[in-house]
Amino acid sequence: MQIVTAREFRAHQKKYFDLAERETVFVARKNARPIVISVANDDVHTPNNVTLAAMKEAQSGKPLEELDVDKFRDFVDAL
C-alpha cells in the first residue's frame, strides 16, 4: 500500500499506475476522501448487460436522458 498526495500523483502518474499493478495506491486529497487506484479484477469489474447498454448509448452520441430517482434505484439494483 502506497499513499501519495494529489500533487505527487499528477507529477508522476505513470510511476503510480505501474505501482498499482503490484499494490494499492491511495491518492490523498484535501478535505475529501482519498482515491484508491488498483488493478481491476475481471470478476468484479466485468460489465453486465445494463452497463454495456449504457456504454453503447453513450458512444452513439445521443444525448442521455435525465434519470429520475426511481429509475436510478432500479439501475443500481440491477448491478
C-alpha positions as a Markdown table, in Angstrom:
| # | Residue | x | y | z |
|---|---|---|---|---|
| 1 | Met | 0.0 | 0.0 | 0.0 |
| 2 | Gln | 1.3 | 3.4 | -1.0 |
| 3 | Ile | -0.1 | 6.8 | 0.0 |
| 4 | Val | 0.7 | 9.8 | -2.1 |
| 5 | Thr | -0.5 | 13.4 | -2.4 |
| 6 | Ala | -2.6 | 14.5 | -5.4 |
| 7 | Arg | 0.3 | 16.8 | -6.5 |
| 8 | Glu | 2.8 | 13.9 | -6.4 |
| 9 | Phe | 0.3 | 11.6 | -8.3 |
| 10 | Arg | -0.2 | 14.2 | -11.0 |
| 11 | Ala | 3.5 | 14.8 | -11.4 |
| 12 | His | 4.3 | 11.0 | -11.6 |
| 13 | Gln | 1.2 | 9.3 | -12.9 |
| 14 | Lys | 3.0 | 6.6 | -14.9 |
| 15 | Lys | 5.0 | 5.6 | -11.9 |
| 16 | Tyr | 1.9 | 5.2 | -9.7 |
| 17 | Phe | -0.1 | 3.4 | -12.4 |
| 18 | Asp | 2.8 | 0.9 | -12.8 |
| 19 | Leu | 3.0 | 0.6 | -9.0 |
| 20 | Ala | -0.8 | -0.1 | -8.9 |
| 21 | Glu | -0.1 | -3.3 | -10.8 |
| 22 | Arg | 1.6 | -4.6 | -7.7 |
| 23 | Glu | -0.1 | -2.9 | -4.8 |
| 24 | Thr | -2.9 | -0.5 | -4.0 |
| 25 | Val | -2.2 | 3.2 | -4.3 |
| 26 | Phe | -4.1 | 5.8 | -2.2 |
| 27 | Val | -4.2 | 9.4 | -3.5 |
| 28 | Ala | -4.8 | 11.7 | -0.6 |
| 29 | Arg | -6.8 | 14.9 | -1.2 |
| 30 | Lys | -7.5 | 17.9 | 0.9 |
| 31 | Asn | -11.0 | 17.9 | 2.5 |
| 32 | Ala | -12.0 | 14.8 | 0.6 |
| 33 | Arg | -11.8 | 11.1 | 0.8 |
| 34 | Pro | -8.8 | 9.5 | -0.8 |
| 35 | Ile | -8.9 | 8.0 | -4.3 |
| 36 | Val | -7.9 | 4.3 | -4.5 |
| 37 | Ile | -6.0 | 3.1 | -7.5 |
| 38 | Ser | -5.7 | -0.6 | -8.1 |
| 39 | Val | -5.8 | -3.1 | -11.0 |
| 40 | Ala | -9.3 | -4.1 | -11.9 |
| 41 | Asn | -10.2 | -7.7 | -11.1 |
| 42 | Asp | -12.0 | -9.3 | -14.1 |
| 43 | Asp | -14.6 | -11.0 | -11.8 |
| 44 | Val | -15.6 | -7.8 | -10.1 |
| 45 | His | -15.3 | -5.3 | -12.9 |
| 46 | Thr | -16.9 | -7.3 | -15.8 |
| 47 | Pro | -19.6 | -5.1 | -17.2 |
| 48 | Asn | -23.1 | -6.6 | -17.1 |
| 49 | Asn | -25.9 | -6.1 | -19.7 |
| 50 | Val | -27.2 | -2.9 | -18.2 |
| 51 | Thr | -23.7 | -1.3 | -18.1 |
| 52 | Leu | -23.0 | -2.4 | -21.7 |
| 53 | Ala | -26.3 | -0.9 | -22.9 |
| 54 | Ala | -25.5 | 2.4 | -21.2 |
| 55 | Met | -22.0 | 2.4 | -22.7 |
| 56 | Lys | -23.4 | 1.8 | -26.2 |
| 57 | Glu | -25.9 | 4.6 | -25.7 |
| 58 | Ala | -23.2 | 7.0 | -24.6 |
| 59 | Gln | -21.0 | 6.1 | -27.5 |
| 60 | Ser | -23.8 | 6.6 | -30.0 |
| 61 | Gly | -23.6 | 10.4 | -29.4 |
| 62 | Lys | -27.3 | 10.6 | -28.5 |
| 63 | Pro | -27.9 | 12.9 | -25.5 |
| 64 | Leu | -28.5 | 11.0 | -22.4 |
| 65 | Glu | -31.9 | 11.4 | -20.8 |
| 66 | Glu | -32.2 | 12.6 | -17.2 |
| 67 | Leu | -32.7 | 9.7 | -14.8 |
| 68 | Asp | -35.3 | 10.1 | -12.1 |
| 69 | Val | -34.6 | 8.7 | -8.6 |
| 70 | Asp | -36.7 | 5.6 | -9.1 |
| 71 | Lys | -35.1 | 4.7 | -12.4 |
| 72 | Phe | -31.7 | 5.3 | -10.8 |
| 73 | Arg | -32.5 | 2.9 | -7.9 |
| 74 | Asp | -33.7 | 0.3 | -10.4 |
| 75 | Phe | -30.4 | 0.8 | -12.3 |
| 76 | Val | -28.3 | 0.3 | -9.2 |
| 77 | Asp | -30.3 | -2.7 | -8.1 |
| 78 | Ala | -29.7 | -4.3 | -11.5 |
| 79 | Leu | -26.0 | -4.1 | -11.0 |
